[in-house]
Every structure is written in structure tokens, then in C-alpha cells.
Amino acid sequence: MAHGGGGELTRQLVRDRIVPKLANPLLVPLTDGAVVDFAGRRVCMTTDAYVVQPLVFPGGDIGRLAVCGTVNDLAVMGAVPNALSLALVIEEGLPMSTLDLVIDSIAAAAGEANVVIATGDTKVVERRGEDGLTITTAGIGRMRDDVRLAVNRIAPGDVVLITGTIAEHGLAVMSARESLAFETSLRSDVAALNGLIAAMLDSGADVKFLRDPTRGGLAGVLADLVDDTALSLEVIESAIPIKPIALHAAEMLGLDPLTVANEGKCVVVVAAGDADRVLQACRRHPLGASAAAIGRFVRADPPLVELITRAGGRRIVQRPYGEELPRIC
């Protein structure tokens, strides 16, 4: 189970067991989607499977999660999402009321994101456990011609932004589980980010990188950036937006909020001179009101993510090793 947690073990599993046997120029970059030349146009495609438990949680459900997650994977690649496929694996015994709720949620989320469910598949299988429903989605979108998103463009001095408060999705899902139930007003942040990302890209700023910090959380994305750029990253703890209730819930569960999944936030790397422009664009959008600059790339050896703590000390931030929060997306 730890191999599916989105941390270092997941990275090793994909890198060592899967990619070598399937390697090709589209797959090897292991980005959120693949950019394919089709009839003279660049098209982005992506796919994902959703196994969240419980199926309905504060602020969302597996249907909304599936639509928004796939839309976001397209948007952070610099694509304009157009259409999704939807595959449902339904276990016997799933209440029809739950299925109706999920399908209604899928329709609503697709409408918010301005995408269509263009094709799909439905299977009903024998009861296997407590999952009830698994959803797999794929998406396609037209690549914007005016973006140049590439890790190799990141340079010392570039600024890292986060578009809002962190850790709410993972903690909201955990709060809804019977074995760990506790009273909280936390709600998942699950949302389609294509509108917010379009606002940032339309601002004219030199945006170099986008990624939604899902499994592995903010820490996972920052660690990936350091690995891929060979630069160090200094992050200011006090600059990272987090609601007090999320911080308290993480402390109660013994979790580092930096490693907790988000489903409605985006990590952005931008040239230093354009950071304010991107922040202003974010803050004019409802999903970006709490956007903040949280760090800067520097040259240092060995390359590390260093968190400058509220007390003025420094600690190294690493991606989680295994599975801290199972089945959250």
C-alpha cells in the first residue's frame, strides 16, 4: 500500500518497474499529461483513476474529484481542457442514491470547468470490499500556443508561488473516515483550476512551471523541482498559507501539512520580475484569493529544499517516503 502513497516509493515503483518496459518520448518525462501532435495541432492527453474513501466527504465526492483532477492535470500542462472520458466500476450493493449523487456531481463539475463527458464505460462487479465505486477518467485539451512551461527554464532567482491555503483535501477526507472521525469544519478544496490558470497565463507573465500538489502534497512538488533543476529552493514557512483549523488537524493526526494532498491548488514558478503580476491575477479570481509567494530558487550544493522556519531555523523538506494518508484521491 505504501507504494501507492505518492511519495518516494511510488516514484521508485513507476521509475524502476513500469517506465523501462513502456519507455517512449511521450511517457518518459512523467509530467501530468502527454503532448501529442495531431493534425497539425498540439493536443494534451491525460488519465487518472480515483479510489477515494469515503466516496462522499466534506466539500466533495469521488465524482467531483475525478472531473476536477483530470481537468487540472490538463491545465497545468498549458492546455485548454475540452473533453473527458468516464469509466465507472460499480460494486454490487452500492446504493442507487449514492450513484445518483456522484453522477449529478460529475455533471455539475463538468459544467463548472466547461468540459463535456464525451465517452465512457460502465461495469458492475461483485462486492470486493468497502470501495463501492472506482472511477477512471481521461481528458484531452488543446495546447495554448503562448506558453512555455518547462522545468529546464527555471533559473536562480525565480519565485515559487502557491495559489491558496494547503492541506485541506487530505485532512477533510481523513476527518470523514469512521476510524478517525473527529469534528471539524474543514472542507476539501477540490476545484477545477483551468479558469485560474488561464488568468495567470493571460497576465503576460513569464510562467515557467505549473503543478497541482496532490499526493505527496506541497513537499512532493518542491522536492521534484529540486531534483529536476539541480537548484536549491529556500521556502519561508510563515509565507505558506494554511488555515489554523488545518494546522491544528494536522497536528492532532501527527501529520506534516506540507505532505498532505490538495485538489484545488497550484504551485507556480515564475520569473522574479513577474511574481507580483501573477499574484494579482490570482487574487482577482475566487480560487486564488489567498495566493502567496513562498520561496525562491538559489544555487547551493547539494541541492535541497530548505524551509526557513518561523523560529528562524532551517530544516530540510523531503517528499514523503510511503503512504501517510491512504486512499485520498
C-alpha positions as CSV (number, residue, x, y, z in Angstrom):
1,M,0.0,0.0,0.0
2,A,2.9,2.4,0.7
3,H,3.9,2.1,-3.0
4,G,0.6,4.0,-3.8
5,G,1.0,6.9,-1.5
6,G,2.5,9.3,-4.0
7,G,5.9,9.6,-2.2
8,E,9.3,8.2,-2.8
9,L,8.1,4.6,-3.1
10,T,5.6,5.5,-5.7
11,R,8.4,7.3,-7.6
12,Q,10.6,4.2,-7.4
13,L,7.8,1.9,-8.5
14,V,7.0,3.9,-11.6
15,R,10.6,4.6,-12.5
16,D,12.0,1.1,-11.9
17,R,9.1,-1.3,-12.8
18,I,6.8,0.4,-15.2
19,V,8.6,3.1,-17.3
20,P,11.6,0.9,-18.5
21,K,9.2,-1.5,-20.3
22,L,7.0,1.1,-21.8
23,A,9.5,3.9,-22.4
24,N,8.9,6.3,-25.3
25,P,9.4,10.0,-25.8
26,L,5.8,10.8,-24.7
27,L,5.9,8.8,-21.5
28,V,9.5,9.3,-20.2
29,P,9.1,12.9,-19.0
30,L,6.4,11.7,-16.5
31,T,4.6,15.0,-16.5
32,D,0.9,15.4,-15.7
33,G,0.0,14.7,-19.4
34,A,1.5,14.0,-22.8
35,V,1.6,16.5,-25.6
36,V,0.8,14.8,-28.9
37,D,1.0,16.3,-32.4
38,F,-2.4,15.7,-34.1
39,A,-3.4,17.0,-37.5
40,G,-1.0,19.9,-37.2
41,R,-2.2,20.9,-33.7
42,R,-0.7,20.1,-30.3
43,V,-3.1,18.2,-28.1
44,C,-2.6,17.2,-24.5
45,M,-4.0,14.0,-23.1
46,T,-4.0,12.6,-19.5
47,T,-5.6,9.9,-17.5
48,D,-6.2,9.1,-13.8
49,A,-8.1,6.6,-11.5
50,Y,-9.9,7.6,-8.4
51,V,-10.4,5.3,-5.3
52,V,-11.1,7.8,-2.6
53,Q,-12.7,6.6,0.7
54,P,-15.3,7.6,1.7
55,L,-17.0,8.3,-1.6
56,V,-18.6,11.4,-0.2
57,F,-16.5,13.7,2.0
58,P,-16.8,17.3,3.3
59,G,-16.6,19.6,0.3
60,G,-16.8,17.0,-2.4
61,D,-17.1,13.4,-3.6
62,I,-15.4,10.9,-5.9
63,G,-17.3,12.3,-9.0
64,R,-16.2,15.9,-8.5
65,L,-12.7,14.8,-7.6
66,A,-12.5,12.8,-10.9
67,V,-13.6,15.6,-13.1
68,C,-11.5,18.3,-11.4
69,G,-8.4,16.2,-11.0
70,T,-8.3,15.4,-14.8
71,V,-9.1,19.0,-15.8
72,N,-6.3,20.2,-13.5
73,D,-3.8,17.8,-15.0
74,L,-4.5,19.2,-18.4
75,A,-4.5,22.8,-17.3
76,V,-1.1,22.6,-15.5
77,M,0.3,21.4,-18.8
78,G,-0.8,24.6,-20.5
79,A,-3.8,23.0,-22.2
80,V,-7.4,24.2,-22.5
81,P,-9.4,21.2,-21.4
82,N,-12.1,20.2,-23.9
83,A,-13.5,16.7,-23.2
84,L,-13.3,13.8,-20.8
85,S,-14.0,10.1,-20.8
86,L,-15.6,8.4,-17.8
87,A,-15.3,4.8,-16.8
88,L,-17.3,3.5,-13.8
89,V,-16.6,0.2,-12.0
90,I,-19.5,-0.2,-9.6
91,E,-19.6,-2.8,-6.9
92,E,-22.8,-4.7,-6.2
93,G,-24.6,-3.2,-3.2
94,L,-23.8,0.4,-4.0
95,P,-26.9,2.4,-3.2
96,M,-28.6,3.9,-6.2
97,S,-28.9,7.2,-4.2
98,T,-25.1,7.3,-3.9
99,L,-24.7,6.6,-7.6
100,D,-27.2,9.4,-8.4
101,L,-25.3,11.8,-6.2
102,V,-22.0,11.1,-7.8
103,I,-23.3,11.4,-11.4
104,D,-25.0,14.7,-10.5
105,S,-21.7,15.9,-9.1
106,I,-19.9,14.9,-12.2
107,A,-22.3,16.8,-14.4
108,A,-22.0,19.9,-12.2
109,A,-18.2,19.8,-12.1
110,A,-18.0,19.4,-15.8
111,G,-20.3,22.4,-16.3
112,E,-18.1,24.5,-14.0
113,A,-15.0,23.5,-15.9
114,N,-16.7,23.9,-19.3
115,V,-15.8,20.4,-20.5
116,V,-18.0,17.6,-21.7
117,I,-18.1,13.9,-20.8
118,A,-17.7,12.7,-24.4
119,T,-17.5,8.9,-23.9
120,G,-17.4,6.3,-21.2
121,D,-17.8,2.7,-19.9
122,T,-19.7,1.1,-17.1
123,K,-19.1,-2.2,-15.4
124,V,-20.8,-3.8,-12.4
125,V,-18.7,-6.3,-10.4
126,E,-19.2,-8.5,-7.4
127,R,-18.7,-6.9,-4.0
128,R,-15.0,-6.8,-3.1
129,G,-14.8,-4.7,0.0
130,E,-15.9,-1.3,1.1
131,D,-14.9,0.7,-2.1
132,G,-18.3,0.6,-3.8
133,L,-17.1,2.7,-6.8
134,T,-14.0,3.3,-8.7
135,I,-13.8,6.0,-11.4
136,T,-11.2,6.3,-14.2
137,T,-11.2,9.4,-16.3
138,A,-9.1,10.6,-19.3
139,G,-9.0,14.0,-20.8
140,I,-7.9,15.9,-23.9
141,G,-7.3,19.6,-24.4
142,R,-5.8,21.9,-26.9
143,M,-2.4,23.3,-26.0
144,R,-2.1,27.0,-25.8
145,D,0.4,28.5,-28.2
146,D,1.6,31.3,-25.9
147,V,3.0,29.2,-23.0
148,R,6.5,27.8,-22.5
149,L,6.2,25.5,-19.4
150,A,9.5,23.6,-18.9
151,V,11.5,22.7,-15.8
152,N,14.7,23.4,-17.7
153,R,13.7,27.1,-18.0
154,I,13.8,27.5,-14.2
155,A,16.8,29.7,-13.0
156,P,18.2,31.0,-9.8
157,G,16.1,33.9,-8.5
158,D,12.8,32.5,-9.9
159,V,9.9,32.7,-7.4
160,V,7.7,29.8,-6.2
161,L,4.0,30.7,-5.6
162,I,1.1,28.7,-4.2
163,T,-2.4,29.7,-5.2
164,G,-4.1,29.2,-1.8
165,T,-4.2,27.5,1.5
166,I,-2.8,24.0,1.8
167,A,-3.7,20.6,3.2
168,E,-7.5,20.9,3.2
169,H,-8.4,18.0,0.9
170,G,-6.4,15.2,2.6
171,L,-7.4,16.4,6.1
172,A,-11.1,16.7,5.2
173,V,-11.2,13.2,3.8
174,M,-9.5,11.8,6.9
175,S,-12.0,13.6,9.1
176,A,-14.8,11.8,7.4
177,R,-13.5,8.3,8.0
178,E,-15.2,6.3,10.7
179,S,-12.0,5.0,12.2
180,L,-10.6,8.5,12.5
181,A,-13.7,10.6,12.8
182,F,-13.3,14.0,14.5
183,E,-15.4,17.1,14.5
184,T,-14.0,19.8,12.2
185,S,-15.3,22.4,9.8
186,L,-12.6,21.5,7.2
187,R,-13.8,21.1,3.7
188,S,-11.9,19.7,0.7
189,D,-10.6,22.3,-1.7
190,V,-11.4,20.2,-4.7
191,A,-12.0,22.5,-7.7
192,A,-11.3,22.9,-11.4
193,L,-8.3,25.2,-11.8
194,N,-8.4,25.8,-15.5
195,G,-10.0,29.3,-15.1
196,L,-7.5,30.4,-12.5
197,I,-4.6,29.0,-14.6
198,A,-5.9,30.8,-17.7
199,A,-5.9,34.0,-15.7
200,M,-2.3,33.6,-14.7
201,L,-1.2,32.7,-18.3
202,D,-3.3,35.6,-19.8
203,S,-1.5,38.1,-17.5
204,G,1.5,38.1,-19.8
205,A,3.9,36.9,-17.0
206,D,6.7,34.5,-17.7
207,V,5.2,31.5,-16.1
208,K,7.8,28.6,-16.3
209,F,6.1,25.8,-14.3
210,L,2.7,24.7,-13.0
211,R,1.8,21.6,-11.0
212,D,-1.1,20.8,-8.7
213,P,0.2,19.4,-5.4
214,T,-2.0,16.3,-4.9
215,R,-0.5,13.1,-3.5
216,G,2.8,14.0,-1.7
217,G,1.5,17.5,-1.2
218,L,3.5,20.7,-1.5
219,A,6.6,18.9,-0.2
220,G,6.5,16.4,-3.0
221,V,6.3,19.0,-5.8
222,L,9.1,21.1,-4.2
223,A,11.3,18.0,-3.9
224,D,10.6,17.1,-7.5
225,L,11.6,20.6,-8.6
226,V,14.9,20.4,-6.8
227,D,15.6,17.0,-8.3
228,D,14.8,18.2,-11.8
229,T,16.6,21.5,-11.7
230,A,19.7,20.7,-9.5
231,L,19.0,24.0,-7.8
232,S,18.2,24.6,-4.2
233,L,14.9,26.1,-3.0
234,E,14.5,28.3,0.0
235,V,10.9,28.3,1.3
236,I,9.6,30.7,4.0
237,E,7.4,28.8,6.4
238,S,5.5,31.8,7.6
239,A,4.6,32.7,3.9
240,I,2.8,29.4,3.3
241,P,-0.9,30.0,3.6
242,I,-2.7,27.5,5.8
243,K,-5.9,27.8,7.8
244,P,-5.5,27.5,11.5
245,I,-8.0,24.6,11.6
246,A,-6.0,22.7,9.0
247,L,-2.8,23.2,11.0
248,H,-4.5,22.0,14.2
249,A,-6.0,19.0,12.5
250,A,-2.6,18.0,11.1
251,E,-1.0,18.4,14.5
252,M,-3.7,16.2,16.0
253,L,-3.1,13.5,13.4
254,G,0.7,13.8,13.6
255,L,1.0,14.9,10.0
256,D,3.2,17.5,8.3
257,P,0.7,19.7,6.3
258,L,3.4,20.1,3.6
259,T,2.9,16.4,2.7
260,V,-0.9,16.4,2.7
261,A,-2.8,16.3,-0.6
262,N,-4.5,19.3,-2.2
263,E,-7.1,19.2,-5.0
264,G,-7.7,22.8,-5.7
265,K,-4.3,24.5,-5.5
266,C,-1.4,25.1,-8.0
267,V,2.3,25.5,-7.5
268,V,3.7,28.1,-9.9
269,V,7.3,29.1,-10.8
270,V,7.6,32.5,-12.3
271,A,10.4,34.9,-13.2
272,A,11.0,37.2,-10.2
273,G,10.0,40.3,-12.0
274,D,6.6,38.9,-12.9
275,A,5.7,37.4,-9.4
276,D,3.5,40.4,-8.4
277,R,1.7,40.3,-11.7
278,V,0.8,36.6,-11.3
279,L,-0.2,37.2,-7.7
280,Q,-2.5,40.0,-8.7
281,A,-4.1,37.8,-11.4
282,C,-4.7,35.0,-8.9
283,R,-6.2,37.3,-6.3
284,R,-8.7,38.6,-8.7
285,H,-10.0,35.0,-9.2
286,P,-12.2,33.4,-6.5
287,L,-9.9,30.3,-6.3
288,G,-6.7,32.4,-5.9
289,A,-7.6,34.9,-3.1
290,S,-5.0,33.5,-0.7
291,A,-2.2,33.2,-3.3
292,A,1.3,33.8,-1.9
293,A,4.9,33.8,-2.8
294,I,6.6,31.2,-0.6
295,G,10.1,30.7,-1.9
296,R,13.0,31.3,-4.3
297,F,15.5,29.2,-6.2
298,V,19.2,29.6,-5.3
299,R,22.4,28.0,-6.3
300,A,23.6,25.7,-3.4
301,D,25.3,22.4,-3.2
302,P,23.9,19.8,-2.6
303,P,20.5,20.9,-4.0
304,L,17.9,20.8,-1.2
305,V,14.5,22.2,-0.2
306,E,15.2,24.3,2.9
307,L,12.3,25.5,5.0
308,I,13.2,28.7,6.9
309,T,11.1,28.2,10.0
310,R,9.0,30.7,11.9
311,A,11.7,30.5,14.7
312,G,14.4,31.4,12.2
313,G,16.0,27.9,11.9
314,R,16.2,25.8,8.8
315,R,15.0,22.2,8.1
316,I,15.2,20.1,5.0
317,V,11.9,19.3,3.3
318,Q,11.7,15.9,1.6
319,R,8.9,14.1,-0.3
320,P,7.1,11.5,1.9
321,Y,8.6,8.0,1.7
322,G,5.4,5.9,1.7
323,E,1.8,6.2,2.5
324,E,0.8,8.8,5.1
325,L,-2.8,9.2,4.0
326,P,-4.2,6.2,2.1
327,R,-7.0,6.4,-0.5
328,I,-7.5,10.2,-0.6
329,C,-7.8,10.6,-4.3
